Structures are given as structure tokens and as C-alpha cells.
Amino acid sequence: MTRLKKADIDSIAQRLDGYDARLKRMTGLSLRQIACYASGVDEALIEDLLDRVRIAAVPVTSGLGVIGGFSSAVAAIVSHLGFEAFVTESCDDAGIAEGKMRGADILMFADDERFVATTPGWHYVVENSRATAQGFVAGLELMTDGVAGESVLVLGCGPVGVAATKALMDRGASVALCDIDQERALAALQEIGREASDGISMENDPQTALERYQLLFDATNVGNFIEAAHLTPRTVVAAPGMPLALTKEAMEENRGRILHDALEIGTATMAVQAAANLEQSRSQEGHDI
């Protein structure tokens, strides 16, 4: 997963209301509604689950260690959606055990490689990379009145870029992949699958590619390479990548057409998918009984 810095998430809890208002202006939907739309989940189902699903954010200390405030930011986002959420006092395995003992229905935790949501029984796992891609693709679609038949440039062929490509193609878009690492780009094509990848074009130079596409999905971890000159009044950008690929000038001049956050959309989509999966599992168990 993208390596966040403490400064990226420090004020998330305090700015959630303002961020939600901005999302509504840009997409017409709130954070929870975008997460539901991205996941194909009826918001009424999530509203019904809000007082029946408890979510624990568990700090993890492996690898480079805990990013200060990460678990608190996750819990704040989940609480903003309306779920009951808490941060475990213990970390790692002890935190997972604590979450289970305190009645958490869903556990959310991250190390250097993965950020997941799962149940204490490990019946399923929701991956942040896929959820983030789905959430931002949904946002891009809402900002453009649909991506079907449109060409989208996906910058970066890591897990988020691959997942975004699949989500965009599912919504009828044509995708051009661009990564400065050609081996990673070819690996992405292989992962997407031969039949699907036949409809994907490749771009080798991001600087020249940026001049030819109006819809951009930034899944890189490289900052400040998309300049204001690369964008037109018709350009729309979905940018989950950290650090932000756009320069400060490009961001300021085009703020109303750039969807970007450090954690919010991905975490919200994870929580909605995990809750919906949990309810489906409960319903199946009840039916079996």
C-alpha cells in the first residue's frame, strides 16, 4: 500500500464534514453514498446495519511501524459513515484478540504491504487497493456523467492501477496504461488477463500521454509531475496516489475537477463492503439453520 506520512492524515477527523460537503459538490453524493455506489450496495442496507456492526481499528507495528494517528483516522472515517468504531489499545495480534473480545464484527488493520478489513472469523478479506480503486473510479464516473465509451489514462500499474483498470473496463471505459517501469506494465497486463487486456492500449511516456487524455486516474506514488499545462478545462482527475502527482499550481487551478484524498474514500468503501459481506454471511447462516 501507499506509504502515508503522519502529516497526510493528521487532520482527517476534523475535516470530514467539510470533505463530505466537497464530495457532494463534485459528485452529487456523500462519502457513504460513493462507497455504496462503488460497491454496488444499497445504501438502505448500510443504514440498517449501522447500529448492528461494530468495527475495530487495530494498530500494527510490523515493518516500518505505526504511522501516528493512522488507526484513529480509520476509526474516525468509519464513525463518520455512522458505524460504531473504536481503536484497540493493544497492537498486532494482541490488538486483533482485543478487538474480538470487545465485540468487533469487523477488524481493520494495515502493515507496510496491505490494509485490510476482515471479520474475527476470517471468512473474507476486503483489500484497500481494490476498494480504493473502485471508490475513485466511481467518483470519476459521477464527475463525468459516465465513463462508458470514454478513454481513461491510468498512471501507475501497481495494485491500485490494476484494480482501477478492471473497474473502469467493467463500467465500459477504454483504458490506456502508463508506467515508467515497462516490466511492471507488462505484469499488469498479464494480471488483468489476456482476453481483457486485448482492449487496453499502452503509453510509454507519461509526459506526452498526459496531453492526449481528458480523464486521468493517478495510481502512482510519485509527486509533482502533472503540471497545470497538462490539464485543460475538460480534464477530470481521480487521484488516490500519494504523494499527489499534481503540482500545487495544477491542483489550485483545477481543484473542482480533481478527486483526491489520503484515506477517506478507500476506507469508506472497505467498511461498506465488509459490512455488506458480513450481512450476507449472517443471512446465509440463518438460512442454513
Secondary structure, DSSP 8 states (H G I E B T S, - for coil): -----HHHHTTHHHHHHHHHHHHHHHHSS-HHHHHHHHHT--HHHHHHHTTT-EEEE----STT---TTHHHHHHHHHHHHT-EEEE-SS-HHHHHHHHHHTT-SEEEEE-SS-EEEE-TT-S-EEEHHHHHHHHHHHHHHHHHT--TT-EEEEE--SHHHHHHHHHHHHTT-EEEEE-S-HHHHHHHHHHH-HHHHTTEEEES-HHHHTTT-SEEEE--S--S-B-GGG--TT-EEEE--SS-SB-HHHHHHTGGGEEE-SSHHHHHHHHHHHHHHHHHHHHHHHHH-
